[in-house]
């Protein structure tokens, strides 16, 4: 594989890996609604602040979110709302898989 192409695929993989956790998916969906501070996200996720901060760091390092410090608070926002199109595609895959699973169950008499 050519070096440039490999670099591009590695960059894509970094973004997809950053999304590969249920809490980070929740953060992305919540930030799609509006900006949030760590405290709000911590309460929504039900984890401690250090865990949520680590998730936010991973998303930020992947370029998916940005932060804005205001006084003693840091507010996070979705940097690239187009990521929600990818989420829509994921939902479509889930739907197709569910339909296939249901068809298999019908054929097996369940």
N, CA, C and O of each residue as an XYZ file, in Angstrom:
440
protein
N       0.851     -1.173      0.000
C       0.000      0.000      0.000
C       0.899      1.239      0.000
O       1.892      1.303      0.725
N       0.541      2.191     -0.804
C       1.323      3.417     -0.871
C       1.263      4.148      0.461
O       0.258      4.097      1.169
N       2.347      4.826      0.787
C       2.463      5.507      2.077
C       1.339      6.522      2.297
O       0.755      6.576      3.379
N       1.038      7.320      1.283
C      -0.009      8.344      1.418
C      -1.371      7.703      1.672
O      -2.148      8.180      2.500
N      -1.649      6.635      0.961
C      -2.915      5.936      1.129
C      -2.993      5.308      2.520
O      -4.037      5.358      3.170
N      -1.903      4.725      2.968
C      -1.866      4.121      4.304
C      -2.104      5.184      5.374
O      -2.843      4.951      6.331
N      -1.488      6.333      5.216
C      -1.668      7.433      6.166
C      -3.128      7.865      6.231
O      -3.656      8.132      7.311
N      -3.776      7.933      5.076
C      -5.190      8.326      5.031
C      -6.054      7.305      5.766
O      -6.929      7.680      6.547
N      -5.814      6.017      5.520
C      -6.597      4.976      6.196
C      -6.340      4.969      7.703
O      -7.255      4.727      8.490
N      -5.121      5.230      8.095
C      -4.812      5.310      9.528
C      -5.539      6.481     10.173
O      -6.029      6.364     11.296
N      -5.615      7.608      9.473
C      -6.332      8.775      9.994
C      -7.825      8.478     10.125
O      -8.458      8.870     11.105
N      -8.374      7.795      9.147
C      -9.788      7.408      9.215
C     -10.028      6.459     10.389
O     -11.002      6.601     11.128
N      -9.129      5.492     10.549
C      -9.264      4.525     11.638
C      -9.224      5.222     12.997
O      -9.943      4.825     13.914
N      -8.397      6.252     13.136
C      -8.307      6.993     14.400
C      -9.666      7.618     14.750
O     -10.084      7.598     15.908
N     -10.338      8.161     13.757
C     -11.653      8.773     13.990
C     -12.669      7.706     14.374
O     -13.435      7.880     15.322
N     -12.672      6.608     13.638
C     -13.635      5.541     13.921
C     -13.358      4.925     15.289
O     -14.298      4.612     16.020
N     -12.095      4.745     15.649
C     -11.748      4.233     16.979
C     -12.234      5.176     18.068
O     -12.692      4.729     19.119
N     -12.137      6.474     17.824
C     -12.590      7.455     18.818
C     -14.092      7.316     19.075
O     -14.561      7.604     20.176
N     -14.833      6.884     18.082
C     -16.278      6.712     18.226
C     -16.652      5.367     18.849
O     -17.806      5.158     19.224
N     -15.700      4.469     18.959
C     -15.982      3.080     19.324
C     -16.153      2.853     20.821
O     -15.508      1.982     21.405
N     -17.017      3.633     21.425
C     -17.355      3.431     22.839
C     -18.752      4.013     23.067
O     -19.039      5.119     22.608
N     -19.619      3.289     23.765
C     -20.987      3.785     23.976
C     -21.055      5.178     24.603
O     -21.891      5.988     24.204
N     -20.202      5.467     25.566
C     -20.230      6.793     26.206
C     -19.838      7.888     25.225
O     -20.400      8.983     25.255
N     -18.879      7.598     24.361
C     -18.466      8.604     23.384
C     -19.546      8.820     22.330
O     -19.720      9.937     21.841
N     -20.265      7.769     21.980
C     -21.390      7.937     21.056
C     -22.475      8.813     21.684
O     -23.064      9.661     21.015
N     -22.732      8.599     22.972
C     -23.705      9.430     23.673
C     -23.250     10.888     23.690
O     -24.049     11.796     23.464
N     -21.975     11.103     23.955
C     -21.437     12.470     23.973
C     -21.645     13.132     22.619
O     -22.091     14.278     22.555
N     -21.332     12.432     21.542
C     -21.504     12.983     20.198
C     -22.963     13.359     19.958
O     -23.253     14.446     19.458
N     -23.875     12.465     20.310
C     -25.294     12.759     20.101
C     -25.764     13.941     20.946
O     -26.536     14.775     20.473
N     -25.304     14.016     22.188
C     -25.693     15.134     23.051
C     -25.122     16.456     22.531
O     -25.803     17.481     22.543
N     -23.876     16.424     22.081
C     -23.261     17.650     21.563
C     -23.879     18.060     20.229
O     -23.782     19.221     19.831
N     -24.500     17.133     19.551
C     -25.215     17.489     18.328
C     -26.433     18.346     18.654
O     -26.865     19.159     17.837
N     -26.984     18.158     19.855
C     -28.140     18.948     20.294
C     -27.733     20.362     20.712
O     -28.354     21.352     20.325
N     -26.669     20.418     21.517
C     -26.152     21.719     21.984
C     -24.841     21.491     22.728
O     -24.501     20.360     23.076
N     -24.111     22.575     22.967
C     -22.859     22.445     23.717
C     -23.163     22.045     25.156
O     -24.236     22.332     25.685
N     -22.209     21.386     25.767
C     -22.374     20.895     27.138
C     -21.070     21.064     27.900
O     -19.990     21.090     27.310
N     -21.183     21.180     29.226
C     -19.986     21.205     30.062
C     -19.755     19.800     30.621
O     -20.629     18.937     30.536
N     -18.581     19.583     31.186
C     -18.209     18.261     31.689
C     -19.217     17.757     32.719
O     -19.580     16.581     32.712
N     -19.665     18.639     33.595
C     -20.616     18.244     34.633
C     -21.901     17.673     34.054
O     -22.404     16.660     34.541
N     -22.434     18.307     33.026
C     -23.656     17.810     32.387
C     -23.424     16.431     31.776
O     -24.237     15.522     31.941
N     -22.319     16.289     31.078
C     -22.015     15.008     30.431
C     -21.761     13.911     31.454
O     -22.157     12.763     31.257
N     -21.098     14.271     32.545
C     -20.826     13.306     33.619
C     -22.133     12.769     34.185
O     -22.273     11.569     34.418
N     -23.084     13.664     34.402
C     -24.387     13.263     34.935
C     -25.132     12.367     33.942
O     -25.743     11.375     34.339
N     -25.082     12.711     32.664
C     -25.773     11.917     31.639
C     -25.192     10.516     31.503
O     -25.924      9.537     31.354
N     -23.867     10.437     31.559
C     -23.187      9.159     31.358
C     -23.231      8.308     32.619
O     -23.297      7.081     32.552
N     -23.193      8.975     33.768
C     -23.203      8.237     35.029
C     -21.831      7.693     35.391
O     -21.717      6.640     36.018
N     -20.797      8.412     34.995
C     -19.422      8.019     35.305
C     -18.753      9.168     36.050
O     -19.316     10.257     36.159
N     -17.552      8.921     36.560
C     -16.862      9.996     37.268
C     -16.244     10.979     36.264
O     -16.087     10.670     35.083
N     -15.906     12.149     36.761
C     -15.402     13.241     35.917
C     -14.139     12.829     35.166
O     -13.978     13.185     33.999
N     -13.247     12.091     35.807
C     -11.998     11.717     35.147
C     -12.255     10.808     33.938
O     -11.578     10.920     32.915
N     -13.227      9.917     34.064
C     -13.568      9.022     32.952
C     -14.160      9.814     31.792
O     -13.782      9.614     30.638
N     -15.082     10.706     32.102
C     -15.707     11.527     31.059
C     -14.663     12.434     30.415
O     -14.674     12.624     29.199
N     -13.772     12.990     31.213
C     -12.705     13.836     30.670
C     -11.818     13.061     29.702
O     -11.387     13.601     28.683
N     -11.549     11.811     30.014
C     -10.753     10.965     29.116
C     -11.489     10.743     27.793
O     -10.883     10.819     26.724
N     -12.785     10.471     27.864
C     -13.587     10.311     26.650
C     -13.553     11.597     25.812
O     -13.392     11.555     24.592
N     -13.707     12.719     26.484
C     -13.682     14.002     25.775
C     -12.328     14.248     25.121
O     -12.251     14.769     24.008
N     -11.277     13.875     25.809
C      -9.925     14.027     25.268
C      -9.740     13.199     23.998
O      -9.150     13.670     23.025
N     -10.237     11.982     24.010
C     -10.130     11.106     22.838
C     -10.892     11.704     21.657
O     -10.388     11.729     20.534
N     -12.106     12.185     21.916
C     -12.910     12.794     20.849
C     -12.264     14.073     20.319
O     -12.287     14.341     19.118
N     -11.691     14.854     21.227
C     -11.033     16.092     20.816
C      -9.779     15.794     19.992
O      -9.541     16.442     18.972
N      -8.984     14.829     20.423
C      -7.768     14.469     19.694
C      -8.064     13.919     18.304
O      -7.230     14.013     17.404
N      -9.248     13.346     18.132
C      -9.661     12.839     16.823
C     -10.238     13.953     15.950
O     -10.516     13.737     14.770
N     -10.416     15.137     16.525
C     -10.934     16.272     15.761
C     -12.447     16.331     15.659
O     -12.991     17.054     14.825
N     -13.128     15.567     16.512
C     -14.582     15.508     16.431
C     -15.285     16.575     17.266
O     -16.391     17.001     16.934
N     -14.641     17.004     18.348
C     -15.249     18.019     19.208
C     -14.240     19.131     19.474
O     -13.039     18.965     19.264
N     -14.748     20.252     19.935
C     -13.876     21.357     20.338
C     -14.316     21.818     21.719
O     -15.425     21.523     22.164
N     -13.436     22.543     22.383
C     -13.768     23.039     23.717
C     -13.570     24.550     23.777
O     -12.819     25.140     23.001
N     -14.276     25.148     24.733
C     -14.227     26.593     24.930
C     -14.253     26.859     26.429
O     -15.258     26.606     27.093
N     -13.146     27.367     26.958
C     -13.063     27.641     28.390
C     -13.727     28.983     28.683
O     -13.414     30.002     28.068
N     -14.653     28.954     29.642
C     -15.357     30.164     30.082
C     -15.326     30.195     31.595
O     -16.054     29.457     32.259
N     -14.482     31.049     32.130
C     -14.314     31.104     33.578
C     -13.732     29.803     34.073
O     -12.672     29.374     33.617
N     -14.428     29.167     35.013
C     -13.972     27.886     35.560
C     -14.545     26.677     34.821
O     -14.240     25.535     35.166
N     -15.369     26.924     33.813
C     -16.020     25.829     33.092
C     -15.468     25.688     31.678
O     -15.028     26.657     31.059
N     -15.505     24.467     31.195
C     -15.138     24.194     29.810
C     -16.378     23.627     29.126
O     -16.973     22.652     29.584
N     -16.749     24.261     28.023
C     -17.904     23.815     27.259
C     -17.424     23.116     25.991
O     -16.513     23.583     25.307
N     -18.051     22.003     25.702
C     -17.691     21.201     24.535
C     -18.790     21.299     23.489
O     -19.976     21.374     23.810
N     -18.371     21.298     22.237
C     -19.334     21.324     21.138
C     -18.853     20.402     20.030
O     -17.674     20.061     19.939
N     -19.793     20.014     19.202
C     -19.487     19.154     18.072
C     -18.795     19.995     17.009
O     -19.350     20.987     16.536
N     -17.606     19.604     16.642
C     -16.796     20.362     15.681
C     -17.257     20.111     14.245
O     -17.222     21.007     13.402
N     -17.685     18.888     13.985
C     -18.089     18.501     12.633
C     -19.461     17.807     12.682
O     -19.532     16.583     12.789
N     -20.547     18.591     12.605
C     -21.891     18.003     12.677
C     -22.165     16.953     11.601
O     -23.088     16.152     11.750
N     -21.391     16.942     10.531
C     -21.600     15.953      9.472
C     -21.366     14.529      9.971
O     -21.755     13.572      9.301
N     -20.741     14.373     11.129
C     -20.532     13.031     11.682
C     -21.877     12.351     11.942
O     -21.956     11.124     12.002
N     -22.920     13.144     12.094
C     -24.248     12.577     12.332
C     -24.766     11.845     11.095
O     -25.612     10.960     11.219
N     -24.277     12.195      9.911
C     -24.632     11.443      8.699
C     -24.076     10.022      8.810
O     -24.734      9.054      8.430
N     -22.862      9.914      9.333
C     -22.265      8.598      9.558
C     -23.109      7.810     10.557
O     -23.342      6.615     10.379
N     -23.564      8.493     11.613
C     -24.397      7.824     12.614
C     -25.695      7.330     11.975
O     -26.182      6.250     12.311
N     -26.247      8.112     11.064
C     -27.447      7.694     10.338
C     -27.182      6.442      9.519
O     -28.031      5.554      9.439
N     -26.023      6.374      8.921
C     -25.628      5.191      8.158
C     -25.511      3.980      9.078
O     -25.933      2.881      8.716
N     -24.944      4.175     10.259
C     -24.829      3.080     11.232
C     -26.221      2.573     11.604
O     -26.441      1.366     11.702
N     -27.154      3.494     11.811
C     -28.528      3.107     12.149
C     -29.167      2.320     11.009
O     -29.930      1.383     11.246
N     -28.857      2.699      9.780
C     -29.386      1.970      8.625
C     -28.839      0.544      8.582
O     -29.575     -0.397      8.284
N     -27.557      0.388      8.876
C     -26.963     -0.951      8.936
C     -27.656     -1.783     10.012
O     -27.970     -2.952      9.789
N     -27.892     -1.184     11.173
C     -28.591     -1.894     12.254
C     -29.985     -2.343     11.817
O     -30.412     -3.455     12.126
N     -30.681     -1.477     11.102
C     -32.030     -1.784     10.625
C     -32.011     -2.936      9.622
O     -32.819     -3.860      9.715
N     -31.090     -2.876      8.668
C     -30.966     -3.948      7.674
C     -30.623     -5.267      8.362
O     -31.184     -6.310      8.025
N     -29.709     -5.221      9.321
C     -29.337     -6.438     10.053
C     -30.515     -7.005     10.828
O     -30.695     -8.221     10.886
N     -31.325     -6.124     11.427
C     -32.495     -6.578     12.183
C     -33.506     -7.234     11.252
O     -34.086     -8.266     11.592
N     -33.720     -6.644     10.083
C     -34.661     -7.231      9.113
C     -34.176     -8.608      8.668
O     -34.971     -9.541      8.553
N     -32.888     -8.734      8.419
C     -32.325    -10.013      8.004
C     -32.495    -11.047      9.120
O     -32.864    -12.194      8.865
N     -32.224    -10.635     10.339
C     -32.364    -11.524     11.497
C     -33.814    -11.980     11.635
O     -34.076    -13.161     11.859
N     -34.757    -11.046     11.503
C     -36.177    -11.403     11.608
C     -36.593    -12.358     10.503
O     -37.384    -13.271     10.740
N     -36.067    -12.159      9.288
C     -36.393    -13.065      8.184
C     -35.868    -14.465      8.464
O     -36.541    -15.454      8.175
N     -34.685    -14.549      9.019
C     -34.115    -15.851      9.371
C     -34.977    -16.531     10.439
O     -35.242    -17.730     10.355
N     -35.409    -15.771     11.433
C     -36.265    -16.341     12.481
C     -37.586    -16.848     11.918
O     -38.073    -17.899     12.333
N     -38.170    -16.111     10.977
C     -39.433    -16.540     10.349
C     -39.240    -17.848      9.580
O     -40.088    -18.740      9.621
N     -38.113    -17.942      8.880
C     -37.835    -19.161      8.105
C     -37.611    -20.361      9.010
O     -37.890    -21.495      8.621
N     -37.113    -20.122     10.203
C     -36.829    -21.244     11.106
C     -38.049    -21.591     11.982
O     -37.988    -22.478     12.833
N     -39.146    -20.871     11.751
C     -40.366    -21.180     12.492
C     -40.445    -20.566     13.872
O     -41.277    -20.987     14.676
N     -39.621    -19.599     14.172
C     -39.646    -18.958     15.509
C     -40.459    -17.712     15.498
O     -40.587    -17.050     16.528
